[in-house]
Amino acid sequence: MAALKLLQLSDLHVTPHAGELMLGIDTEAFFQQTLKHAVDRHGPFDLILLTGDLAQDPCADSYRRICRHLSSYNTRCLCLPGNHDDFGLMQTHLHTGNIGCDKQLVLDGWLILMLNSQKIDSPIGVLADDELAFLARTLESHAGLPTLIAVHHHCIASGSSWMDTMRIQNSAAFLALIKKHPQVKAVTCGHVHQTFTKHEGQIALFAAPASCFQFTPHSSEFSIDDTPPGYRVFRLYGDGRLQSEVFRLPIKMTDLDRNAREY
């Protein structure tokens, strides 16, 4: 059975100036390598999801450069803000051709929803009342479509206690809402710079790796791991099934600055 093929990239942390290093690495170059690796290995995608923290210290040029890299692949892209992003700048500069910040897309019988969990001037996530209202309204009006939800912050414990202080504050309300709608098949996030696959009832919960540096799993404080950058691939089937797998660049992270205390 043919399936929709989706690529999730997250936590690019592209710096204001091309070639600038962060924690010892060129995050923009790693983003380019990760995107190229995904397409070279899997062929063209039907959709690319960018799930937040696209820029580190957001400025117009960061988003323009991201847009140029994406545009060369001629693939529909949906972009979410993370806690590091400026959503206004994103909506201005990631809004051309196939690239945008649309909140919903129906594609070959699947509903893709993009939720904004940004809490201004805070690393913590929250789904505002109007965001939850949009979610409820959209799920009610598309009850017959299997649904994948993308959001930046995680809504369930990752296992890293320092990171879990920054998950979605009103996760309980979010999970209670989506459990009322059996067409919701999965929620995928970024933010944690590591991967997980968990379940809440019949809903699969995924986290994607960062396209730059990774955090050490199951850590109690900020810690950089030597796991290489990666991405998540989804295959969405017409009968409502989905499959997902994580892939990583075949490189060694030799230049990371593990003495850094924050990012």
N, C-alpha and C positions, 0 to 999 in steps of 0.2 A: 504494500500500500504506500503510495506517495505521501510524503510528509512535508509540511512547512519546515524550513531550516532557518533557525534564528541564532544569531551570535550575540552574546552578552559580553560587553567590555565595561570595566568599572575602575574607578579610582585612578585616573590617568595622572592627576597632580601635575599637569603641564605648567611650567614656570612662566613668568612674564616675558622672559627673553630667550630666544632660541639658543640652545647650547648651554644654558645655565644648569648647574648641577644641584640636585637635592639629595641629601644623605649619600652623597658620593656618586650618584648616577644621573644620567641624562634622561629624565622621565619622558620627554617628548620622543626621543629616539626609541625608547622601549615601547611606547605606544605604537609607533610606526611598525616596529618589528613584530609586535604581537598581532596587530591587524593583518599584516602581510602573511604571517605564519598561518593564521586562521584560514585565510582565503586560499593560500597555496595548498594547504592540507585538505580542506573540505570543499573547495570550489565556491562559486558564488552563493551568497546567502539571500534569502527572501527578505530579511529584515535584520537590522543591527540595533540593539538596545544599548545605550550608554547610560549607566545607572549611577551617575553622580560623582562628585569631586573630580570634575573634568579639569579644573584649574586649581592651582595651589593658592596663589595670590591673584585673584581674577582681574583681568584687564581685557580690553577689547581685542588686543592682538593675540592673546592666548587662544581665545575662541575662534578668531579668524584662522589661525594656523591649524587648529583642530578641524575646522570646517574644510580647509583645503585638503588635508590628508583624507578625510572621509569622502570628499567629492570625487576623488580619483577612482573610486570603486563603483560609482553609479548604482548605489543600493539605498533603499529607503532606510532612514535612520531616525529613531526617536530618542530624545535626550532628556534626562532628568537632572535637576540640581541636587548637589550634596551640600553638606554643611560648609564646605570651603567655597562654594560657587556664588556668583552673582547672577540670579535668575533673570533679571532684567537685561543684562549684557548677553546672556545666553539666547534669550528670545530675539534679540536684535541680530546677533552675529551667527547664530546657528539656525538660520531661517532662510534657506535658499535651496532651490531644486528639490532633491529628495530628502533634505535634512530639515528637521524641525523639532519643536518641543510640544507637539500635540499630546493631548491627554488620553486619547483613545483611538484605536484603529481596529476595524474589522477586516480580517485577511483570511480568505479561503475557509470561512466557517468558524474562525476563532476570533474571540475578542481579546485584544491586548490593551491593558489599562496601565497608565503611567501615573503614579501617585507622588505628590510632592510632600516629603516629610521634613523639609527644611524648617528649622526654628532659627530665626534671624539672630546672629551674634551668639550662637550656641552650638556646640558639637552634638547636643542631644537632639533626637528626632521627635517629631510630633505630627500627628495628622489632624489638622485644624478641623473645626466643625463643618466648614463648607467643603472640605476635602472628603470627609466621611459622608456628607450629604450627596456629593457628586457620585461617590462610589455606590451608595445605596440606590440612587436613582438610576444609574447606568446599569447596574446588575438587574434591577427589576425590569428595565426596558429591553434587556437582551437575555432573558431567562433561558432561551433555547441554545445559546452559544457557549461552548466550553471556553473558559477564561483563564488567561495568564496575567497576573498582576506583577508589575515591577515597581520597586520603591528603593530609595537609597539606604535608609537605615534598616537594621534588622528588628524583627518583632518578637524574637524568642532568644533565649540565652545562647551565646556562641560558645561558652566555656572559658572565655578570657574575661576575668572579673573586671579589669579596668575598662575594657571595651564595652562590657554589658551595662555600665553606668550611662552609656550614650545611646542605648537603643530607643525605640519609639516609646515615649512616655505612656501613651494611651493604647498600648498594644492589646490589652484585654478587650477594649471596645472594638478595635479593628478586627481581632480574631472572632469575636462574637458575631460581628456583622457578616463576615464572609462565610462563616459556618452555616448561616441561614440560607445560603445560595449554593446548592449542590453543583452548579455548573462551574464554580471556582475550582480549578484543578491544581493550581500552584501559585506560590508567591516567590519571587526571586529578588535578592537585594545585593548591594555592594557593602561599602563602609568598613567591613571587618578585616579586609586585606587577608583573608583566608577563606577556606571553603567549608561548607557543611551541607548535609542533606538530612533533613528532619521531617517529621510529620505532625500535624495537628488534625486528628481524625483522618479524613480522607484527603486532606489538603497537603501537598508536598511543599516543603519550605527549603529553598536553596540560597546559598551565598556564593558569589563569584569571586575568584581571586582578583587581585589588582594587576593592572598592566605595568606596574612599576615594582616597588618593594612590597614584601609580605610581612605581616606581624607573626610573632611566634604563637602558635596555638596553645591554648590552656595556660596562658600566662597571667600573672596577677598584676603586672605593671607593664608599661610600654616596653616593647622589645622587638627588634628586627630579626627576622629569620633569613636563612640563606636559600629558601625555596625560590625558584625563578618565577618570573611573571607568567600569567596565564589568562585563560578566557573560558567561558562556559558556552556550550552548544546545546540548543534545544531542537528536538524534532517533534512537531505537533501533528498528530494524525486526525483524520476526519471523523473518527469514531470517539474522539475525546481523550484518547491516550496520549501520553507524552513520554519522551525519553530525554535525559540530560546527562552530559558528561563534561568533565573539566580536562583541558589540555594545557600544556606548559611549553615554554620555549626551551630548546635543548642547549641551555647555556649555564655557566656557573656564575654565581653572584659574588665575584671576588672584590669588587670595589665599594661595597656598602660601608657606610660609616656607622658601625654598630654602637658608637659612643654617644650618638645623638640621643637626646632625652625627649624630644617632641618632634612633631611633623607638621 
